[in-house]
Amino acid sequence: MSQTTAAAGGLTAPAPIGARLDRLPITPLHRRLTAVIGVGLFFDTFENNLSGTIGKVLQSDFGFGATSLKLVLASAFLGQFLGSLTLGRIADRFGRRRAFQVNLAVYSVCSLLGALAPNAAWLIVTRFLAGLGIGAEQALSDCYLADVLPASRRGRFIARAYTLAFCGVPAVGFAALWLVPRTPLGVAGWRWLFVLGALGSAVVWLLRRGLIESPRWLAAQGRAAEAERLVARMEAEAAGRGLLPAQPVPRSQSPAQRARLLDVVRPGLRRRTLVLWLFCVLSVVGYYGFGTLAPQIVAAKGYGVVAGLGFTALSFLGYPVGSALAQPVVDRIERRTLIALSAAAMVGAGLGFACAGSAALIVTCGFAYTLVSNVFSSVSHVYLSEQYPTAIRATAAGAAYSLSKLSAAALPFVLLPVLDAHGAGALFTVIAAAMAVVALTVLTLGERTTGTPVD
């Protein structure tokens, strides 16, 4: 395919930046960018599952009542709600790289402060502030990868980033299992979990200083010369490795655009926005409903704190396995279909987990649930990244993700009373209903996006 297209009078017109990016094969630069984004997402998943994993421990150490426990579980998600809205807007206005630097710096500092918490109030506040920083991580990562990856391999490489990311879930589970019974250097083990999150994200902050800016974003801002240099560099790398025929690089021009949140409800985008908002609100019930409350469910079955952490850690191994299994199919099966199939599988595995009476069956059903939920999650992240044009992509995705964080913050107040009053069966019946609505909505009203350009 030629970079330029024939025009009237024998002249050539420059190919748009987006078309040239989609024309590229996967290069070492694409792989490096995917890996760096994936490592950052690792600490996002570490954070999202941290409070839920050690909730019973915190309840014991601080003498939490039911309300305090719910506030600790909800506070990080409330912070993420505001962070998604704010940092998504920053990413569209000031650039993807700058937003990445802000979000990880805030999270790292506030997570370290959480390790010093002397009481429940301090912990709730620092979890909220850490959430502000990490809140937009998934939306920013999805948008950035959708910006730089070619359309034909976009799904596979976003799923690859999330395979690395979701290693953070069993990581927090096994770290808690190891640290919680101990007091390294005389410090309670759960505090070291917050330190690990803070130090790891600080390292990622340094790694992300080497990220290139999104050429699509630069072009959308009217910064054509900068976009040109980056795309030319990527084309030269591909050509130098024999992956792309060397061709003259034309100069591309793109009109500057500015993002507005109201753009997501303009004609042409209104229906997809409503579908995505409903999707984000309800899918969290199935996804974080398990990850946040699994230790509580195991405790309700009569197992102690350490045994519950062990069961949870083993169940969490399904998260990276599910993302890995999504990689070979996410670009081959239409996104909407894969979302619906994996949501249905979550319903079956969840009801099995609720009814499980033995340790082996609890772990087996928990592993199955996390595995299929991460097939669901990986394809969902790809699907959400493909819905909006470049100029408003991070703002619009941040708004959708913010609703998922608000929904996640409400989960302890909605689902814990159901668990306490009616048991695990009723809890997973609520989750099943939410996932059924998600599948039906996406199948009937969602857009087809597999392999399509994102410009």
Residue pairs with C-beta under 8 A, 6 or more apart in sequence:
1 23
2 15
2 247
3 14
3 15
3 20
3 23
3 235
3 247
3 248
3 249
3 250
4 12
4 13
4 14
4 15
4 250
5 12
5 13
5 15
6 12
7 13
12 250
13 250
14 250
14 251
14 252
14 253
15 23
15 250
15 252
16 219
16 252
16 254
16 455
17 215
17 216
17 218
17 219
17 224
17 227
17 228
17 231
17 252
17 254
18 216
18 219
18 390
18 453
18 454
18 455
19 453
19 455
20 231
20 235
20 252
21 147
21 148
21 149
21 150
21 215
21 216
21 231
21 234
22 150
22 151
22 152
22 453
23 150
23 244
24 30
24 150
24 234
24 235
24 238
24 244
25 150
25 238
25 243
25 244
26 150
26 153
26 157
27 234
27 237
27 238
27 241
27 243
28 237
28 241
29 212
29 234
29 237
30 148
30 149
30 150
30 153
30 157
33 144
33 145
33 148
33 211
33 212
34 145
34 149
34 157
34 158
34 160
34 161
35 161
35 164
36 204
36 207
36 208
36 210
36 211
37 141
37 144
37 145
37 161
38 160
38 161
38 162
38 163
38 164
38 165
39 164
39 204
39 207
40 100
40 104
40 137
40 141
40 201
40 204
40 207
40 208
41 137
41 138
41 141
41 161
41 162
41 164
41 165
41 168
42 164
42 165
42 167
42 168
42 171
42 200
43 104
43 107
43 134
43 137
43 168
43 197
43 200
43 201
43 204
44 134
44 137
44 138
44 141
44 165
44 168
45 165
45 166
45 168
45 169
45 172
45 319
46 168
46 169
46 171
46 172
46 196
46 197
46 200
47 76
47 107
47 111
47 130
47 131
47 134
47 197
48 76
48 134
48 288
48 291
49 168
49 169
49 172
49 173
49 291
49 292
49 316
50 76
50 172
50 193
50 194
50 197
51 58
51 72
51 73
51 75
51 76
51 127
51 292
52 73
52 291
52 292
52 293
52 294
52 295
53 172
53 173
53 176
53 295
53 309
53 312
54 176
54 180
54 190
54 193
55 69
55 72
55 73
55 295
55 296
56 295
56 296
56 299
56 305
56 308
57 176
57 180
57 190
57 305
58 64
58 69
58 72
58 123
58 190
59 68
59 69
60 305
61 188
61 190
62 68
62 119
62 120
62 123
64 72
64 120
66 416
68 120
68 124
69 412
69 416
70 412
70 413
70 416
71 120
71 124
72 120
72 123
72 124
72 127
73 292
73 411
73 412
74 408
74 409
74 410
74 411
74 412
74 413
75 124
75 125
75 127
75 128
75 131
75 409
76 127
76 128
76 130
76 131
76 134
77 131
77 288
77 405
77 406
77 408
77 409
77 411
78 128
78 131
78 405
78 406
78 409
79 127
79 128
79 129
79 130
79 131
79 132
79 133
79 135
80 131
80 132
80 134
80 135
80 136
80 402
80 405
80 408
80 409
81 131
81 135
81 402
81 403
81 405
81 406
81 409
82 131
82 132
82 135
82 402
83 103
83 106
83 131
83 132
83 133
83 134
83 135
83 136
83 405
84 135
84 136
84 139
84 398
84 399
84 401
84 402
84 405
85 398
85 399
85 402
86 132
86 135
86 136
86 398
87 99
87 102
87 103
87 135
87 136
87 139
87 140
87 398
88 99
88 136
88 139
88 140
88 394
88 395
88 396
88 397
88 398
88 399
88 401
88 402
89 259
89 261
89 394
89 395
89 398
90 98
90 99
90 102
91 98
91 99
91 136
91 140
91 143
91 394
91 395
91 398
92 217
92 259
92 391
92 392
92 393
92 394
92 395
93 258
93 259
95 213
95 214
95 217
96 140
96 143
96 144
96 147
96 211
96 213
96 214
96 217
96 394
97 208
97 211
97 212
97 213
99 136
99 140
99 394
100 140
100 144
100 208
100 211
101 205
101 208
101 209
102 133
103 133
103 134
103 135
103 136
103 137
103 140
104 133
104 134
104 137
104 201
104 202
104 204
104 205
104 208
105 133
105 205
106 129
106 130
106 132
106 133
107 130
107 133
107 134
107 137
107 197
107 198
107 201
108 133
108 197
108 198
108 199
108 201
108 202
108 205
109 133
109 198
110 126
110 129
110 130
110 132
110 133
111 126
111 130
111 194
111 195
111 197
111 198
111 201
112 194
112 195
112 198
112 199
113 126
113 129
114 122
114 123
114 126
114 127
114 130
114 194
115 191
115 192
115 194
115 195
115 198
116 122
116 191
117 123
117 126
117 191
131 405
134 201
135 401
135 402
135 405
136 394
136 398
136 401
138 381
138 401
139 384
139 394
139 397
139 398
139 400
139 401
140 394
140 398
141 161
142 158
142 381
142 382
142 384
142 385
142 397
143 385
143 393
143 394
143 397
144 211
144 214
145 154
145 157
145 158
145 161
145 385
146 154
146 158
146 385
146 386
146 393
146 454
147 214
147 215
147 216
147 217
147 390
147 393
147 454
148 212
148 214
148 215
148 216
149 157
149 158
151 451
151 452
151 453
151 454
152 331
152 451
153 331
154 331
154 382
154 385
154 386
154 454
155 330
155 331
155 335
155 379
155 382
155 450
156 327
156 328
156 330
156 331
158 330
158 378
158 381
158 382
158 385
159 323
159 326
159 327
159 330
159 378
159 379
159 382
160 327
162 323
162 326
162 374
162 377
162 378
162 381
163 320
163 323
163 324
163 326
163 327
163 378
164 320
165 323
166 319
166 320
166 322
166 323
166 374
166 377
167 319
167 320
169 291
169 316
169 319
169 320
169 370
170 313
170 316
170 317
170 319
170 320
172 193
172 316
173 309
173 312
173 313
173 314
173 315
173 316
174 313
175 193
175 196
176 189
176 190
176 193
176 309
176 313
177 306
177 309
177 310
177 313
178 189
179 189
179 190
179 192
179 193
180 189
180 190
180 305
180 306
180 309
181 189
181 306
182 189
183 189
184 192
212 230
213 226
213 230
214 390
215 226
215 227
215 230
215 231
215 234
216 227
216 390
216 454
216 455
217 390
218 224
218 226
218 227
218 230
219 227
219 252
219 254
219 390
220 254
220 256
220 257
220 389
220 390
220 391
221 256
221 257
221 391
222 254
222 255
222 256
222 257
224 251
224 252
224 253
224 254
225 251
227 252
227 254
228 249
228 251
228 252
231 249
231 252
232 249
235 244
235 247
235 249
236 246
238 244
239 245
239 246
239 247
257 391
258 391
259 391
259 392
259 394
259 395
259 396
260 392
260 395
261 395
261 396
261 399
263 269
263 392
263 395
263 396
264 273
264 388
264 392
264 395
264 396
264 399
265 273
269 388
269 396
271 445
272 387
272 446
272 447
273 396
273 400
275 441
275 442
275 445
275 446
275 447
276 384
276 387
276 400
277 399
277 400
277 403
278 437
278 438
278 441
279 380
279 384
279 400
279 438
279 441
279 442
279 446
280 384
280 400
280 401
280 403
280 404
280 407
281 403
281 404
281 406
281 407
282 407
282 434
282 435
282 437
282 438
283 343
283 376
283 380
283 404
283 434
283 435
283 438
284 404
284 405
284 407
284 408
284 411
285 407
285 411
285 415
285 430
285 431
285 434
285 435
286 343
286 346
286 350
286 373
286 376
286 431
286 434
286 435
286 438
287 373
287 376
287 377
288 408
288 411
289 411
289 415
289 427
289 431
290 350
290 353
290 366
290 369
290 370
290 373
290 431
291 316
291 370
292 408
292 411
292 412
293 411
293 412
293 415
293 416
293 419
293 427
294 311
294 312
294 315
294 366
295 308
295 309
295 312
296 416
296 419
297 353
297 354
297 419
297 424
297 427
298 307
298 308
298 311
298 312
298 362
299 305
299 308
300 419
300 420
300 423
300 424
301 356
301 357
301 362
301 424
303 311
303 359
307 359
311 359
311 362
311 363
311 366
312 366
314 363
314 366
314 367
315 362
315 363
315 366
315 367
315 369
315 370
316 366
316 370
317 367
317 370
318 366
318 367
318 368
318 369
318 370
318 371
318 372
318 373
318 374
319 370
319 371
319 373
319 374
320 374
321 371
321 374
322 370
322 371
322 372
322 373
322 374
322 375
322 376
322 377
322 378
323 374
323 375
323 377
323 378
325 371
325 375
326 338
326 374
326 375
326 378
326 379
327 378
329 338
330 338
330 378
330 379
330 382
331 450
331 451
333 450
334 448
334 450
335 379
335 382
335 383
335 386
335 446
335 448
335 449
335 450
336 383
336 442
336 443
336 446
336 448
337 443
338 375
338 379
339 376
339 379
339 380
339 383
339 438
339 439
339 442
339 446
340 439
340 440
340 442
340 443
342 372
342 373
342 375
342 376
342 379
343 376
343 435
343 436
343 438
343 439
344 435
344 436
344 439
345 372
345 375
345 376
346 369
346 372
346 373
346 376
346 431
346 435
347 431
347 432
347 435
347 436
349 365
349 368
349 369
349 371
349 372
350 365
350 369
350 428
350 431
350 432
351 425
351 428
351 429
351 432
352 361
352 365
352 368
352 369
353 362
353 365
353 366
353 369
353 424
353 428
354 423
354 424
354 425
354 427
354 428
355 424
355 425
356 362
356 364
356 365
383 442
383 446
383 449
384 397
384 400
384 401
385 393
385 397
385 454
386 449
386 452
386 454
387 396
387 397
387 447
387 449
388 396
388 397
389 454
389 455
390 454
390 455
393 454
414 430
415 427
415 430
418 426
418 427
418 430
419 426
419 427
